[in-house]
Amino acid sequence: MSEQEELEKQVARQAGRMKQAEKDRPTLLAQTSYIGTLGLVFVLPVIAGAYFGNWLDEKFSGYSVRWTLGFLLLGAICGGFNVYFLIGKGDKS
């Protein structure tokens, strides 16, 4: 095979890849939806942890916010893991 034919094959292959990448590019709506989902999977555990911790603080005597802060931190950690796993899943597809 000559160098000219090899070059033509490489250029054709690269052009095909570029066309496929253009076709597969996500739309603005898809990107917005993805960012919104990332926000929800982070924020919901934080809010749930804050409410549950506040409920525990009200159940037990004293005016401590120990449970609220603890579950708020736990919710932030869980939300961080959720985002990490969602992004990792998105990279593989």
ChimeraX attribute file (.defattr): number of C-alpha atoms within 10 A of each C-alpha:
attribute: neighborCount
match mode: 1-to-1
recipient: residues
	/A:1	5
	/A:2	6
	/A:3	8
	/A:4	9
	/A:5	10
	/A:6	11
	/A:7	11
	/A:8	11
	/A:9	12
	/A:10	12
	/A:11	12
	/A:12	12
	/A:13	11
	/A:14	12
	/A:15	12
	/A:16	12
	/A:17	12
	/A:18	12
	/A:19	10
	/A:20	11
	/A:21	11
	/A:22	10
	/A:23	9
	/A:24	9
	/A:25	10
	/A:26	11
	/A:27	9
	/A:28	9
	/A:29	9
	/A:30	11
	/A:31	12
	/A:32	12
	/A:33	12
	/A:34	15
	/A:35	11
	/A:36	12
	/A:37	14
	/A:38	18
	/A:39	13
	/A:40	15
	/A:41	17
	/A:42	21
	/A:43	17
	/A:44	15
	/A:45	22
	/A:46	22
	/A:47	15
	/A:48	15
	/A:49	23
	/A:50	22
	/A:51	16
	/A:52	16
	/A:53	20
	/A:54	19
	/A:55	13
	/A:56	17
	/A:57	18
	/A:58	15
	/A:59	9
	/A:60	10
	/A:61	8
	/A:62	8
	/A:63	8
	/A:64	13
	/A:65	13
	/A:66	13
	/A:67	20
	/A:68	20
	/A:69	16
	/A:70	14
	/A:71	22
	/A:72	22
	/A:73	16
	/A:74	17
	/A:75	21
	/A:76	20
	/A:77	14
	/A:78	19
	/A:79	21
	/A:80	18
	/A:81	14
	/A:82	17
	/A:83	17
	/A:84	14
	/A:85	12
	/A:86	15
	/A:87	13
	/A:88	11
	/A:89	10
	/A:90	10
	/A:91	8
	/A:92	6
	/A:93	5
